[in-house]
Amino acid sequence: MSETESLDPKARYGKAGERWGNVVLPAGRLAIDDLIRFSDEPDGGPIYRISRENAFPLDSGKRLYYYLRTTDNPNNS
């Protein structure tokens, strides 16, 4: 697991909820269980955990990473 990495909010992809979403980044940039936050959030804002990595069909060099918020999440991720 990495330290919490700050991501550009432009990396978000598709529909996102308050507790979950997707980011598209180059393959290998993140791994399952990495912690992320978005640079447009205030300090102390939500932290998310990467829980899935999928191929991104529009660009074979990128991956679709699914994240879940680490607090107040119904499935205790």
Summary of the structure (lengths in Angstrom):
residues: 77
radius of gyration: 11.8
end to end distance: 14.2
largest distance: 34.4
contacts: 189
relative contact order: 0.28
helix: 4%
strand: 40%
